[in-house]
Amino acid sequence: MSTVVIDDHLLRDVLAGDRPPDLGGLATALATTGLWLYRLSSAWATPEVLGKLTAPVAALPADQQQLFRARLVALPDEIEVLPLRQMAWPMALLQHRHRLEGRPLSAAMAEALTAAQALGAAIAVSRDDVGPHLKAAAEHDQVAFHIV
């Protein structure tokens, strides 16, 4: 087990209490990215619009939704988010290298892979939102990649 960088779907599940913080024995610590945190926050800025990120929490009772939103707004200290300030240049280099090698990565994917490398961590994504280029890039860079 080690630190695992989790995507927005898994972050939602952990914050909602639908998934254990150790991801079923996969993680000793959690991290996420600023962009995945932003995507989840953005989805909840208008919670009446149901989508892949909001529907599972929207189905919860109102008090559990409020608890989820409070945890999202004040992310628990146990979930690390590396600052973009220290990651921007390594992200740009990584994204450029992978693009040249046929593995185009979005900014969110480049941030996830860069964060995993900086933390010596694995990456875990929800089976509902697997990016094949991120998986290929992680495998190429020898970063453990889990689909949960």
C-alpha positions in Angstrom: 0.0 0.0 0.0 1.1 3.6 -0.7 -0.2 7.0 -1.4 -2.7 7.0 -4.2 -3.8 10.0 -6.4 -7.5 9.7 -6.9 -9.8 11.1 -9.6 -12.8 13.2 -9.0 -15.2 10.3 -9.0 -13.3 8.4 -6.3 -12.8 11.7 -4.4 -16.6 12.1 -4.4 -17.1 8.6 -3.1 -14.6 9.0 -0.3 -16.0 12.3 0.8 -19.6 10.9 0.7 -18.5 7.9 2.8 -19.4 5.5 0.0 -15.8 4.3 -0.3 -13.2 3.7 2.5 -10.2 6.1 2.5 -7.9 3.1 2.1 -9.7 2.2 -1.1 -10.2 -1.3 0.1 -6.6 -1.8 1.1 -5.0 -0.1 -1.9 -3.9 3.2 -0.1 -2.2 4.3 3.0 -2.8 7.9 2.1 -4.8 9.9 -0.5 -4.0 12.7 -2.7 -5.9 14.3 -5.6 -5.2 17.1 -8.1 -6.3 20.7 -8.1 -8.1 20.1 -11.4 -10.0 17.0 -10.3 -11.0 18.9 -7.1 -12.1 21.8 -9.3 -14.2 19.5 -11.5 -16.0 18.0 -8.5 -16.5 21.4 -7.0 -17.8 22.8 -10.2 -20.3 20.0 -10.6 -21.6 20.8 -7.1 -21.8 24.5 -7.7 -25.1 23.8 -9.4 -26.3 20.6 -7.7 -29.7 20.7 -9.3 -28.0 19.6 -12.6 -27.5 15.9 -12.3 -24.6 14.3 -14.0 -22.1 11.5 -13.5 -20.4 13.4 -10.6 -23.5 14.7 -8.8 -26.1 12.0 -9.2 -24.8 9.5 -6.5 -24.6 12.2 -3.8 -27.8 13.9 -4.9 -29.6 10.6 -4.1 -28.5 10.9 -0.5 -30.6 12.4 2.3 -30.2 16.2 2.7 -28.1 16.0 5.8 -25.6 13.6 4.1 -25.5 16.0 1.1 -24.7 18.9 3.4 -21.9 16.9 5.1 -20.5 16.0 1.7 -20.5 19.6 0.6 -18.8 20.7 3.8 -16.1 18.1 3.3 -15.7 19.2 -0.3 -15.4 22.9 0.5 -13.0 22.2 3.4 -11.2 19.2 2.0 -9.9 17.1 4.9 -6.2 17.6 5.6 -5.6 13.8 5.1 -6.2 14.3 1.3 -3.2 16.0 -0.2 -3.3 18.4 -3.1 0.0 19.5 -4.5 0.1 23.2 -5.5 0.1 24.0 -9.2 2.9 26.4 -8.6 5.3 23.6 -8.1 3.8 21.3 -10.7 3.2 23.6 -13.7 6.6 23.2 -15.4 7.0 19.4 -14.8 3.4 19.0 -16.0 4.2 20.9 -19.2 7.3 18.8 -19.9 5.5 15.6 -19.2 2.5 16.5 -21.3 4.8 17.5 -24.2 6.8 14.3 -24.0 3.7 12.1 -24.0 2.1 14.0 -26.8 5.2 13.5 -29.0 5.1 9.8 -28.1 1.4 9.4 -29.1 -0.2 9.6 -25.7 -2.0 13.0 -25.6 -2.9 14.0 -22.1 -5.3 16.7 -20.9 -4.1 19.1 -18.3 -6.0 17.1 -15.6 -4.2 13.9 -16.7 -0.8 15.6 -16.9 -1.4 17.0 -13.4 -2.4 13.5 -12.0 0.7 11.8 -13.5 3.0 14.6 -12.3 1.5 14.5 -8.8 1.9 10.7 -8.7 5.5 11.0 -9.7 6.2 13.8 -7.2 4.6 11.8 -4.4 6.0 8.4 -5.4 2.3 7.5 -5.6 0.0 5.3 -7.6 -3.0 6.6 -9.6 -6.5 5.3 -9.1 -9.5 6.2 -11.3 -13.1 5.2 -11.3 -14.1 2.5 -13.7 -16.8 5.0 -14.8 -14.2 7.4 -16.2 -11.0 5.7 -17.4 -8.8 7.8 -19.6 -6.9 5.3 -21.9 -4.1 7.8 -22.5 -3.6 8.4 -18.8 -3.4 4.6 -18.3 -0.9 4.3 -21.1 1.2 7.2 -19.9 1.3 5.9 -16.3 2.3 2.5 -17.5 5.0 4.0 -19.7 6.4 6.0 -16.8 6.1 3.0 -14.5 3.5 4.6 -12.2 1.1 2.1 -10.8 -2.4 2.6 -12.2 -5.6 1.1 -10.7 -9.1 1.1 -12.0 -11.5 0.9 -9.0 
